[in-house]
Amino acid sequence: MRSIMKTGLAALALIPVAVTAHEVRGTHTGTVTALTTYPSSGNFHGAVDIGAGGQCNYWGAETGVVGSVYWNVTIRTTGIVCYGSGSGNQNEAKHVWQSGWTFRQWHFIKTGNSYDRTCDRCQVGNIGGTGNASGPHSHLQQDKLGTNDTSWYQGYTTQGESVSRSETLGYLD
């Protein structure tokens, strides 16, 4: 009886996680160009990059998280930047979870849609390459206190995979 009770309680403990998990989908049609790899800089990447096949200023970099969440949008570069504007100069949309983890999306080009708001899969700009970027792409990252969390996309997407806006890239708890 006791083991049945433990199993039952353990199953109940999993329910809130499933209810509060947020799905992350592709921000645009493209190819996953980087995951936990070390780019030419030699630094740990720890994020999902979706390349745009060289298409810069293409319509519609959508937020990756499914579900109504608040996005804080920071614009550091206002021109059409396709191949980098220097480290720290990336445009960013971010959501900070109650747990302290922050989900970030970088490198889009500013448009009239680049403003703070609560939305479900809203457009935040056009595909671009602001910041430390070698070409137009979306960078999706979850971090806390300087540590990148890669578990949210492990087993859901692979480098070189073609993705669309409806493709599941992973889940955030």
C-alpha positions in Angstrom: 0.0 0.0 0.0 2.8 2.4 0.9 4.6 2.0 -2.5 1.2 2.6 -4.3 0.8 5.8 -2.3 4.4 6.9 -3.2 3.8 6.1 -6.9 0.5 8.0 -6.9 2.0 11.0 -5.2 5.0 11.0 -7.6 2.6 11.0 -10.5 0.7 13.9 -9.0 3.9 15.8 -8.5 4.6 15.6 -12.3 1.3 17.2 -13.2 2.2 20.9 -12.4 5.4 20.5 -14.5 3.5 19.4 -17.6 0.9 22.2 -17.1 3.5 24.9 -16.7 6.0 23.8 -19.4 6.2 26.2 -22.3 6.8 24.9 -25.8 9.4 26.7 -27.9 8.9 26.7 -31.7 10.9 27.9 -34.7 10.9 31.7 -35.0 11.1 31.5 -38.8 11.7 28.9 -41.5 15.4 28.1 -41.6 18.1 25.6 -40.6 19.4 25.0 -37.1 23.0 26.2 -37.5 24.3 25.9 -33.9 23.5 24.3 -30.6 26.0 23.6 -27.9 28.9 23.9 -30.3 32.0 26.1 -29.9 32.0 28.6 -32.7 35.2 30.0 -34.2 35.5 32.3 -31.1 36.1 29.2 -29.0 33.4 30.2 -26.5 30.6 27.8 -25.4 27.4 28.6 -27.4 24.7 26.9 -25.4 21.7 28.1 -27.5 19.7 27.3 -30.6 20.5 29.3 -33.7 18.2 29.2 -36.7 19.9 30.5 -39.8 17.9 32.4 -42.4 19.8 31.1 -45.5 21.4 34.5 -46.0 18.0 36.3 -46.1 18.4 39.5 -44.2 15.5 41.8 -43.2 13.1 39.1 -44.2 9.6 39.5 -42.6 8.8 38.1 -39.3 11.1 37.0 -36.5 8.4 35.7 -34.1 9.0 35.0 -30.4 9.7 31.4 -29.9 7.7 30.6 -26.7 4.1 29.4 -27.2 1.7 30.9 -24.7 1.0 34.4 -23.5 4.1 35.7 -21.8 5.5 39.2 -21.3 8.4 40.2 -23.6 10.8 43.0 -22.8 12.2 44.2 -26.1 15.6 46.1 -26.0 16.8 47.8 -29.2 20.5 48.5 -29.4 20.8 48.8 -33.2 18.2 50.6 -35.3 19.6 50.1 -38.8 19.4 47.1 -41.1 22.2 45.0 -39.7 22.8 41.7 -41.4 26.4 40.7 -40.5 27.1 42.0 -37.0 27.2 45.3 -35.2 29.6 44.2 -32.4 29.3 42.2 -29.2 26.6 43.6 -26.9 24.8 45.4 -29.8 22.2 42.8 -30.4 18.5 43.6 -30.4 16.8 41.4 -27.7 13.4 40.1 -26.7 13.4 38.5 -23.3 11.1 36.9 -20.8 12.1 36.5 -17.2 10.4 33.5 -15.5 9.5 33.5 -11.7 12.3 31.0 -11.2 14.9 33.6 -12.3 15.6 31.9 -15.6 15.6 34.3 -18.6 14.6 33.2 -22.1 16.3 35.5 -24.7 15.9 35.9 -28.5 18.6 37.9 -30.2 19.7 39.4 -33.6 16.4 40.6 -35.2 16.1 44.0 -37.0 13.9 46.7 -35.4 10.5 47.2 -37.0 7.2 48.7 -35.8 6.6 45.4 -34.0 9.7 45.8 -31.8 8.1 46.9 -28.5 7.4 45.5 -25.0 4.2 43.5 -24.7 2.5 40.3 -23.6 1.7 38.1 -26.5 1.6 34.5 -27.8 4.1 34.1 -30.7 4.2 37.7 -31.8 6.5 39.3 -34.3 9.4 41.3 -32.7 11.2 42.3 -35.8 12.7 41.0 -39.1 15.4 38.4 -39.5 18.8 40.1 -38.9 22.3 39.8 -37.6 22.6 42.5 -34.9 25.3 42.1 -32.3 28.0 39.4 -32.5 26.6 37.6 -35.6 28.1 36.3 -38.7 24.9 36.4 -40.6 21.1 36.7 -40.3 19.6 34.3 -37.8 17.6 33.9 -34.6 19.4 33.0 -31.4 17.3 31.4 -28.6 18.8 31.0 -25.2 17.8 30.3 -21.6 20.2 31.5 -18.9 20.4 32.3 -15.2 23.2 34.0 -13.4 25.6 33.6 -16.4 24.8 29.9 -16.9 23.1 28.7 -20.1 20.5 26.0 -19.8 20.7 23.6 -22.8 18.3 20.9 -21.4 15.3 22.7 -22.8 16.2 21.7 -26.4 18.2 18.4 -25.8 16.5 15.6 -27.7 14.1 17.9 -29.6 16.2 19.5 -32.3 19.6 18.8 -34.0 22.1 20.8 -35.8 21.5 20.9 -39.6 17.8 20.2 -39.2 15.4 22.3 -41.3 12.7 23.9 -39.2 9.5 25.9 -39.7 7.5 28.2 -37.4 5.4 25.1 -36.3 8.5 23.0 -35.5 8.9 22.2 -31.8 12.5 23.1 -30.7 12.1 22.2 -27.0 10.2 22.8 -23.8 10.9 25.3 -20.9 9.9 24.3 -17.4 
